[in-house]
Amino acid sequence: MTSLTLKGVTVHFPFVPYDCQKDYMSKVIECLQEKANGVLESPTGTGKTLCLLCATLAWRERFKDTISARKVTERLKGEEMFSNTPLSSWGTAATDGDTPTHYTDVPKIIYASRTHSQLAQVIKELKNTSYKPKVCVLGSREQLCINPEVMKQQSNHVKVHSCRAKVSTRSCVYYNNVEEKSTDKELVNSVLDVEDLVKLGNKQRVCPYYLSRSLKQQADIVFTPYNYLLDPKSRRAHNIELNGAVVIFDEAHNVEKTCEESTSFDLTPYDVASAITAVDRLLAEQAKEASHGDTVSDFNVESLNAGLKLELCTIAKIKQILLDLEAVIDSYDVPNEVGITKPGIFIYELLERAHLTYSSKTAVQEALEQITGYLAGQPGVFVNTSGLQQLTNIIQLVFCGEPSEQEKQQQMETNTAHFKVHIHQDTSHQKKAQSADVWASASKKQGNILSYWCFSPGYSMQSLVDQGVRCIILTSGTLSPLSSFTSEMRIKFPVSLENSHVIERDQIFVSVVERGPDGEQLSSAFARRFVFYRWASLQ
């Protein structure tokens, strides 16, 4: 273990660092101390992940120690024998650009990468360091749920509602054990990835999903796929608190695409038709109840979240909204294959024709969630609720925020400045009709697809800044040209680095090997993959 001091911070590094690694860690610490966003490029093989972890956690320990020193100083200043002792001799936060006074001021580190497999490698690197922070890794129910009844559901959003139903009624034995296990010191101080959490959950009969959410509250560093941060719906669902946090995007060369995809959607005729079919199923159930002599107006769908009730007339209104939305989208006569494109703000005009506005969004969203939750929890025949879920997601995306009447127009213009609305014909209906999907019949007629596409990754980045993050660090082995990359992000990056490699020019030899030891010509062509494999297996 090697200790070195960079910008006043003592970093414990597992090996003797190369100069390029020192440069990289210095830039990371500069971002943290100055509360400055940074874009840092360091070639693959330079130990970027290890440097990032060591520098960040070393700075965080320094930050925490500063608070401890300040508290000791303030206590001693009250004693007469130390009344003349200067505060500076006990340590200040001047080097960090802060004056922290409480341990709650210590920033949480949110470390994001593209996939959980990449995060597993990061956690493995963390275990090789001397730092032992409290760790949490976030995942979806698809990855973490171990309840057999929930996991047998056919789609992810049905699993979500099935899980919520069990949690609300405390009928999941795994969830019921979370509160007890989340205070286990050995567990809290363990460094676990997704696979470790699942193994622990099965062994101790505790829900890994809700356990990770509980550990998040007390974690020093939270590991998450970066779509959980960039997608507003996922960020709200996982309750990720960003105020004052340090946000790190590793492998950030994929961030631009994820930013745009997370704030875009395609609403197909199949989505709308399946939503109408699902609502019809609920209305049919109510008609059946009425035919048995029950009072229809007394038939209510209990909300999973808020104890609200959904009446027959409300369900009928939701169906009318879906029918109107279908009619509005199909009312455009679009050229074959080309479609029509409108400015982003047109989305509000289109949805308003289906009675979806800022004023109605809350009521409609609550109704959709209640209907989806009720149908997802029904035994017997599977009801496809993916269309209802898609419409809920669209409402959350388009009608974000709660602007006043005076601010509404400005809010809409700001939200849609980097978006386009595209309406084009659906050409996939024929394939669906020929498939084995029993729900394909819901969308046999050809209709239009409503697309709402984001063309600026900076929209998502700016939303993170608006949440009050301390700083954002984007890092990868391939970000060049940095000027082009940063210009698309719409936020300032005062700190930047294009790092050199640990390998010198005289250590590199490049050549082409044309033939193997037996003189056979080598080829990596796809058509010859098995020929080469047989040759290799004989060696």
Residue pairs with C-beta under 8 A, 6 or more apart in sequence:
1 12
1 13
1 14
1 130
2 12
2 13
2 14
2 15
2 16
2 17
3 10
3 11
3 12
3 13
4 10
4 11
4 13
4 17
4 22
5 11
6 22
6 25
6 26
6 29
6 55
7 26
7 29
7 30
7 33
7 95
8 62
8 95
9 29
9 55
9 58
9 59
9 62
9 95
10 58
10 62
11 25
11 54
11 55
11 58
12 54
12 58
12 129
12 130
12 131
13 21
13 50
13 51
13 54
14 50
14 54
14 128
14 129
14 130
17 25
17 47
17 51
18 46
18 47
18 502
20 42
20 46
20 499
20 500
20 501
20 502
21 46
21 47
21 51
21 502
23 497
23 499
24 40
24 42
24 46
24 48
24 51
24 52
24 55
24 497
24 499
25 51
25 54
25 55
27 38
27 40
27 495
27 496
27 497
28 38
28 40
28 51
28 52
28 55
28 56
28 59
28 473
29 55
29 58
29 59
30 36
30 38
30 495
31 37
31 38
31 471
31 473
31 495
32 55
32 56
32 59
32 96
32 246
32 470
32 471
33 59
33 95
33 96
33 97
34 97
34 471
34 494
34 495
35 97
35 470
35 471
36 471
36 493
36 494
36 495
37 471
37 472
37 473
37 474
37 491
37 492
37 493
37 494
37 495
38 471
38 472
38 473
38 474
38 475
38 493
38 494
38 495
38 496
38 497
39 252
39 473
39 474
39 475
39 479
39 482
39 485
39 486
39 493
39 495
39 496
39 497
40 473
40 474
40 475
40 495
40 496
40 497
40 499
41 475
41 476
41 477
41 478
41 479
41 480
41 482
41 497
41 498
41 499
42 48
42 51
42 475
42 477
42 497
42 499
43 477
43 499
43 500
43 501
44 477
44 478
45 501
45 502
45 503
46 477
46 499
46 501
46 502
47 502
48 250
48 475
48 477
49 121
49 122
49 125
49 250
50 125
50 128
50 129
52 248
52 250
52 473
52 475
53 111
53 122
53 125
53 126
53 129
53 131
54 129
54 131
56 109
56 221
56 246
56 248
57 109
57 129
57 131
57 133
57 220
57 221
58 131
59 96
60 106
60 107
60 109
60 133
60 220
61 131
62 95
62 96
63 93
63 96
63 98
63 100
63 106
63 107
64 103
64 106
65 91
66 91
66 92
66 93
66 96
66 98
66 100
67 93
67 100
67 101
67 102
67 103
67 105
67 106
69 90
69 91
69 92
70 87
70 90
70 91
70 92
70 93
70 100
70 101
71 101
72 90
73 85
73 87
73 90
73 91
76 82
76 85
76 90
77 83
77 85
77 87
92 99
93 99
93 100
98 105
100 106
105 244
106 220
107 244
107 245
107 246
107 470
108 219
108 220
108 221
108 222
108 241
108 244
108 245
108 246
109 133
109 220
109 221
109 222
109 245
109 246
109 248
110 221
110 222
110 224
110 229
110 240
110 242
110 245
110 246
110 247
110 248
111 119
111 122
111 221
111 222
111 223
111 224
111 248
111 250
112 223
112 224
112 225
112 226
112 228
112 229
112 247
112 248
112 249
112 250
113 119
113 122
113 223
113 225
113 226
113 249
113 250
113 251
114 225
114 226
114 251
114 254
114 258
115 225
116 137
116 139
116 143
116 193
116 194
116 225
118 250
118 251
119 137
119 193
119 194
119 223
119 224
119 225
120 193
120 194
120 195
122 223
122 250
123 135
123 137
123 191
123 192
123 193
123 223
124 193
126 133
126 135
126 191
127 191
132 189
132 191
133 219
133 220
133 221
134 188
134 189
134 215
134 218
134 219
134 220
134 221
135 190
135 191
135 192
135 215
135 219
135 220
135 221
135 222
135 223
136 212
136 215
136 216
136 219
136 221
136 222
136 223
137 192
137 193
137 194
137 197
137 212
137 222
137 223
137 224
138 212
138 213
138 216
138 222
138 223
138 224
138 225
138 228
138 238
138 240
139 194
139 197
139 208
139 209
139 212
140 156
140 209
141 150
141 156
141 159
141 160
141 163
141 209
142 156
142 159
143 194
143 198
144 194
144 197
144 198
144 201
144 207
144 208
144 209
144 212
145 151
145 159
145 163
145 207
145 208
145 209
146 174
146 198
146 201
146 202
146 207
146 208
147 163
147 166
147 172
147 174
147 207
149 162
149 166
150 159
150 162
150 163
150 166
150 172
151 159
153 159
153 162
153 376
154 382
155 384
155 385
155 386
157 372
157 376
157 385
157 386
157 389
158 376
158 385
160 376
161 304
161 372
161 373
161 376
161 377
161 385
162 376
162 377
163 172
163 209
164 304
164 305
164 373
165 304
165 373
165 376
165 377
166 172
166 175
167 175
167 210
168 304
170 176
172 207
173 205
174 201
174 205
174 206
174 207
175 207
175 210
177 204
177 205
177 206
177 207
178 206
178 207
178 210
178 211
178 214
179 214
181 187
181 204
181 206
181 211
182 188
182 211
182 214
182 215
187 200
187 215
188 215
188 218
190 196
192 200
193 223
194 208
197 208
197 211
197 212
198 208
200 206
200 208
200 211
201 207
201 208
201 211
213 238
213 239
216 222
216 238
216 239
216 240
222 240
224 238
224 240
226 249
226 255
226 258
227 234
227 258
227 262
228 234
228 235
228 238
228 240
229 235
229 240
229 242
229 247
229 464
230 255
230 258
230 259
230 262
230 263
230 460
230 464
231 262
231 263
232 262
232 263
232 396
232 397
232 400
232 463
233 393
233 396
233 397
234 262
235 242
236 396
242 464
242 467
242 468
242 469
243 467
243 468
243 469
244 468
244 469
244 470
245 469
245 470
246 469
246 470
246 471
246 473
247 464
247 469
247 471
247 472
247 473
248 472
248 473
248 475
249 255
249 472
249 473
249 474
249 475
250 475
250 476
251 476
252 474
252 475
252 476
252 479
253 476
253 477
253 478
253 479
255 457
255 474
256 457
256 485
256 488
257 457
259 454
259 456
259 457
259 458
259 459
259 460
259 461
260 453
260 454
260 455
260 456
260 457
260 460
262 460
263 397
263 419
263 454
263 459
263 460
264 451
264 452
264 453
264 454
265 390
265 393
265 394
265 397
265 451
265 452
266 449
266 450
266 451
267 329
267 390
267 391
267 394
267 449
267 450
267 451
268 426
268 428
268 443
268 447
268 449
269 326
269 329
269 330
269 426
269 429
269 443
269 445
269 446
269 447
269 448
269 449
270 387
270 426
270 428
270 429
270 432
270 439
270 440
270 442
270 443
271 386
271 387
271 390
271 391
272 322
272 325
272 326
272 329
272 387
272 391
272 447
273 326
273 387
273 442
273 443
274 384
274 385
274 386
274 387
274 439
274 442
274 443
275 322
275 385
275 387
275 388
275 390
275 391
276 319
276 322
276 323
276 326
276 387
276 442
277 384
277 439
277 442
278 371
278 372
278 375
278 383
278 384
278 385
278 387
278 388
279 315
279 318
279 319
279 322
279 371
279 388
280 319
281 375
281 383
282 301
282 315
282 371
282 374
282 375
283 312
283 315
283 316
283 319
286 296
286 299
286 312
286 315
287 296
289 296
289 299
290 296
296 312
297 311
297 312
299 311
299 312
300 309
300 310
300 311
301 309
301 310
301 315
301 370
301 371
301 373
301 374
302 309
302 370
302 374
303 309
303 310
303 366
303 369
303 370
303 373
304 369
304 370
304 373
305 369
306 366
308 366
308 370
310 367
310 370
310 371
310 374
314 367
315 367
315 371
317 367
318 364
318 367
318 368
318 371
320 355
321 354
321 355
321 356
321 364
322 391
324 353
324 354
324 355
325 351
325 354
325 356
325 391
326 447
328 350
328 353
328 354
329 350
329 423
329 447
329 448
329 449
329 450
330 447
330 448
332 340
332 423
332 448
334 340
334 423
334 424
334 425
334 448
336 425
337 424
337 425
338 424
339 422
339 423
339 424
339 425
340 422
340 423
340 424
341 420
341 421
341 422
342 420
342 421
342 422
342 423
343 416
343 420
343 421
344 415
344 416
344 417
344 418
344 419
344 420
344 421
344 452
345 412
345 413
345 416
346 421
347 398
347 416
347 419
347 421
347 452
348 357
348 398
348 412
348 416
350 421
350 450
351 357
351 398
356 364
356 395
356 399
357 399
358 399
358 403
358 408
361 395
361 399
364 395
365 392
365 395
365 396
368 388
368 391
368 392
368 395
369 392
371 385
371 388
372 385
372 388
372 389
372 392
375 383
375 385
375 388
376 383
376 385
384 439
384 442
394 452
397 452
398 415
398 452
400 415
401 411
401 415
403 410
403 411
417 456
418 454
418 455
418 456
418 458
418 459
419 452
419 453
419 454
419 455
420 452
420 453
420 455
421 450
421 451
421 452
422 451
422 452
422 453
423 448
423 449
423 450
423 451
424 448
424 449
424 451
425 446
425 447
425 448
425 449
426 443
426 446
426 447
426 448
426 449
427 446
429 443
429 444
429 445
429 446
429 447
432 440
432 443
433 440
433 441
433 444
434 440
454 460
456 488
456 490
457 488
457 489
458 488
458 489
458 490
458 491
459 490
461 472
461 489
461 490
461 491
462 490
462 491
464 472
465 472
465 491
472 491
474 485
474 489
474 493
479 485
480 498
482 496
482 498
486 493
486 496
513 522
514 521
514 522
515 521
515 522
516 522
516 535
517 539
520 535
522 532
523 531
523 532
524 532
